[in-house]
Amino acid sequence: MANTQGPQGNYDPAGSTQMFRAFVDEAAAPQGRQQEAASSGPRIGLIVGVVVAVAIVAAVAWLALK
């Protein structure tokens, strides 16, 4: 228990730890926005796919009954 300083207590002469933390924090923020946009994309694609499938089934049924 002589020297138990954590990462905050260590001196980093190059500042690489601070730069790395800034990079990670900066990279994490846009990723959350991309995640939200990506999660809505497949949902819209699924809805469009279902609508197209229903339209095809309706067209085939209409042609069969005509």
N, C-alpha and C positions, 0 to 999 in steps of 0.2 A: 504494500500500500504506500510505497514511497512516492511514486509519480503516476497518478491515475487520471491524467487529463484526458478528456474526450477529444473528438475531432475539432470542436470549436476552440479548444485551448492551444492547438498546435499552430505554429507559425508556418505559413506557406509563402516563401519568398517570391515564387513565380506567379502566385495567384491562380494556379491551375484549378484548385478545388473550387474557388469562387466562380471561375469561368465555366467549369463543368456544371455546377449547380444552376447557373444562369441559363446554360444551354438546355439542361433537362427541364427546367421550369418553363422555358420558352417553347420547347418542343411539345410539352404535355398539354398546353392550352389549346393549340389548334387541333390536336388529335381528338379532343372531346367534341369539337364542332364537326369534325369530319365523321366521327362516329354517329352523331345524330343525323347527319345528312345521309349516311350510308344506310342507316336503319329505316329511313323513310323510303329510300329507293326501291328495295325489294317489295315493300308493301304496295307501292304504286304499280310495279310490274305485275304483281300477283293479281291485283284488281283488274288491270287491263287484260291480262291473260284469261281471267274468268269471263269477262264481258265478251271477249272474242270467241271463246269456246261456246258460250250460250248463243251467240249470234250464228255460229256455224251449225250448231245443232238445230236451231230454229229454221235456218235456211234449208237444211237437209230434210227436216220434217215438212216444211212447206212444199218442197219439190216432190216429196213422196206422196203427199195428199193431193197434189194438183192434178 
